[in-house]
């Protein structure tokens, strides 16, 4: 029995080691309340700095989070370097932006909470703050995601919605990651801020679907403006705003634009101009009042949210020996947190030896 007390102490230590590995599978809003209590303030400060330097960055961070969640789940795999990474998938190459901002946030977080916060959670918080700082409403972000170890370029090419796809295809892609038609409309509303390259909409300007004429669902003066911006000889890399009414404000003007045939992307305008009556009704309601875009944005946090024990990458864009790094960090945390328990175990063992 005396030997058992020492053995039980060791078992307690191993149990806590295992808990360090498995306890983070549950997402909660207070996940870092003790391990990184200033996390939200740190992220908010860095996002504010980035948007102050370039207003467009708000839209870029929202899109980066969306493109991350749609592939392997919200695991920050979109941030990983490598020619076979998601960064170089067709929907992201020369398009996805904000990687350097996420790196800056991660550096700031690491300076106060080393080896604690996942890049996936940083990206989720940054997206929320981008909505809020652009005039939208806030929400409480669920936290506790793990960073993935593998990027999925093939999945990014296949799964991410395209600006050239019809409504039914996009609805099916959303359904594949657990999102419904309301999410399609609400999350498309994030296009109330940001910009798009000519290459993503110039197919609508001159010879739409082989008709020899512009897309009939685009308002005529808008067609004329965009033809001047994106001539046939253009390389497709010029940009224009997605929302012509309120360029940098997160509001419902995006939906009003679609009702007036002023949607920039074909996939956006299709939400109203197609034969799908459900999306049309949802858009009409959203255009009439401030929609709950911000709340529905949480939907993308649930799009394939991971429940795996992969870890937190110390640098968001590169992989190191993550298993060894996480093990060392976890053991260090445990040793610190159970120091008093170990001391009591040691005292018990010493007393046992003397008896």
N, C-alpha and C positions, 0 to 999 in steps of 0.2 A: 504493500500500500504506500509505503514511503517513496518507493521508486516510481509509483504511479503519479505522484504529485508532480515530479519533474517531467515525466512523460506527457502529462496533461498540459503542462505549460508549453512544451514544444509543439504539441498538437494545436494549441491555441494560436501559436505563431504561424504554423503552416496554414491553418484555417483562414487567418487574416490575410496571408499571402494570396490564397485563392480568391478571397473576396475582393482583393485589389484588382484581380483580373476580371471578375465577372460582374461586379457591382455596377459598372457603368453602362450596362445595357439598357437601363431605364432612362428615358428622357424626362427631365424636369426643368422647371424654370429657375430653380435655385441650385442647380448642379454644382456651381463653382462658388457658392456663398461662403465657404470656409477656406477652400484651396486657392481661390483667386477673387477675393471680395470686390476688387476694383475693376474687374474685367469690363463691365458694361461702360464704365466711364472712360476707360482706356480706348476701347474701340470707337466710342462716340467721338472722342477728341480727334482721333486719327482720320475718321471718315469726314468730319467737319473740315479738317485741314485739306483733305484731298478735293472735296467739293468746292471749297473756297478757291483753290488753285485752278480747278477745271470743273465747271458746273455739270458738264456731261458725264462726269465720273459716277454720279449717282445712278444713272441708268445703266452704266457699264457694270457696276457691282451687283445690281439686281439681276441683270442678265447672266452674269457669271454664276451666281447662285442657282438660277433656274437651269442653266445648261449643265451644271454639276449634278443636280438632283435627278435629272431626266435620264441619266445613263446608268451609273452603278448605284444610284441612290445618293444621298447627300453625304459624300465621303471625301470631298475635296480632291478627287482624282483628276478633275479638270485642271488643277494647278500644276500637276507634275510635268517636268521637262521630258524631252525625248521625242525623236522623230515619229515614233509610233504612239505618241500620247494623244489625248483628246484635244490638246491645244491645236494640233495640226489636222484635226478632222475638218471636213469641208464646211460645216456650219460655224466653225470657230476660227479657222485660219484667216489672218488679216481682218478679223472681225471682233473676236473676244478681247476684252481689254480689262485693265485694272489689276493685273497680276502684281505689279510693283507696289500697288497700294496695299494689297493683302500681305505682301512681304513686310511692308513697313509696320502694319498693325501687329503682325506676328512678332516682329523684333521688339516692339514696345511692350507687348504682353509678356514675352519671355524675360524681359528685364526685371519684371516684378513677380512673375509666376513661372519659373522655369520648368519646362517639361510637364505642364499641367493641362493647358487648353488646346484642344484640337483645332486644326486649320478649318475643318468642316464647320465647327461651331462659330469660329471667327467670321467665316463667310456668311453664315446665316444671320448673325447679329449685324454685320455690315450692310446686308441687304435691307433689313428692317430699318436701320438708321438712315439709309439712303431714301427710303420712302418718307420717313418722318421729316427729314431735313429738306425735303422737296415740297413740303406742304401737306403730305398725307398724314393719316392717322397712325398711331403706334399700336403695337401688340406685344405681348409677352412671348419671347422666343423660348421654345423648348430646347434644352441643351443636354449634352452628354453623348454626342455623336463621336464615332471613331474615325480616324483617317484611314482611307484605303491604301493599299500597297501597290495596286495595279491600275493603270489607266486602260481605257477601253475605246480605242479609236474607231473600231468597227461598229461598236454599239452607238457611239456618238453620231456616226454617219447615218445609221439606220433609224435611230430612235428620236432624234431631235426634230421638232416640227420645222418645216421649211416655209419660207415666205411665198413659195410657188405652189404649195399644196392646197387642195380644196378642203372644204369644211369637214366632210366625212372622214378624210384621211387624218386630219388633225385631231378630231374627236376620238378616233380609234387609237392614236398615239397617246393621248392623255389617258384613255381608259386602260391602256397597257401598264401604266404606272399608278393605277388606283385613283385617277382623277376623273371627274364627271364633266358634263356639258356646262354646268355653272362655272366650274373651275376654268374651262376653256375661255369663256367670255371674260370672267373676272381677271384672270392672269394676263390675258391679252391686253387688258386695260393698263398694264404697266408701260405700254407704248405711248402713254400720255407724256412721257419724257424720253429724251434720247434722240439719236440720229440713225439714219440708215444710208448705206452706200448706194450709188446709182445702180450698181450691178444687181441689187435686190429688188428693184422695181422698174428698171428701164424696159423690160419686156412688155410693159403696159402702155408705153408711150408712142410707138410707131406702127408696129405690126403685131398686135395682140392676137395670139393663137392663130396666126396665119390669115387674119381678116384683112390685112393691109391698112388697118386703121387703129387708132388708140383704143384702149379698153373703154367701152361705153359706160362702165360704172364709175369712171373717174370724172369729176367735174371739169368742164372744158377749160376754164381759166387756170386751173391747177395743172392740167395737161400742158398748156402752153408754157407756163413757168418752168415746169420740169423738163420739157423738151429743150429749152434754152440752157438749162443747167447740165443736162445729160445728153448731148448730141450723139448721133450714131457713131461718130469718130472718137468718142470719149473712152477712156480706159476703164470706166466704171467705178473709180475710187473716190470720186467727189461725194460729199455727204449733204444731206438736208434733214431738217427736223421731221420727226414722226408726227408731231402734233402742231399744226400751223397756227392754232389759236392761242395756246399757252405753252410755249416751248419747254420751259423748265419747271412748270408747276404740276404737281401730282394731283390732278382733278378729273372731272368727268368729260372734259372737252373732247377727249379721244372718241368717246361714244357718240357725241354730237356730230363730230366730223363724219363718222360712218353713215349716219342718217342723212347727211348732205352730200354723200358720194365724194368725200374728201379723205378717205383712207389712203395712206401712202402705199402700203404693201397689199398685194392681191389677197393674201391670206387674211388680212384684217378686214378689208372691204367685203370679202366673201361672207363674213359672219352676219352681215346685214343683207347683202344683195343676192345671196344664194336662195335656193328654195327651202332651206331649213328654217321652218317657222319658229322653232324653239329658240335658236340663237337670235333671231330677229326680235322676238318678244323680250328676251333678256336685255338686248341692247337698247331697245326703246325705253324700258324701265330704268336702265342705268343712266341713260342720257337725260332723263327727266329729273333725277335727283342725285345727290352725292352717293355713289354706290359703295358697297362694302368691299372695295378692292383690297384694302389693306388686310382685312381679316381673312379673306379668301386666299391671300398670298401665303398664309400658313399652310395651305394645301400642298405647296411644293416642298415644304419641309417633310411632309409625309409621303412624298413620291419616292417609294423605294427606300425609305429610311433604313439604314443598316442596323443590324442587331448583332454585329460581330465584334470580337475583341482584337481588332487589328492594332490600334494604338494611336498616339499623337505624334505627328512628324515634327521634329524640332525645327526644320525648315520646310515651308509649305511646298516649294517647287522641286525638292530633291529628296531622294531616299538615302538614308544611311543604314547602318546596322541597327534597324529599328527594334528588333527583338531584344538584342543585348541592351540597347539604350532604355527601353521600357522596363526591362527586368531590373536593371540597376536603379532606375528612378523609383520603381515600385518598392523595392527592398529598402531603399533609403527612407521612403515615406513611412513604411511599416516600422522600421527600427525606431524612428522618431516618435511615432504615435503610440507605440506599445512599450516605450522605455520603462515606464513605471511598472507595467505588468511584468516585464522581464526581471526587473529588480526584485519584485516580490517573489518571482519564481526562483531566482537565485538564492534569496534569503531562505526560502523553504528548503531548497536543495542543501544549502550549507547546514541548516539545522538538522536535516536528515542525516548528514554525514557524522555529526557530532553525537547523535543519539545511538 
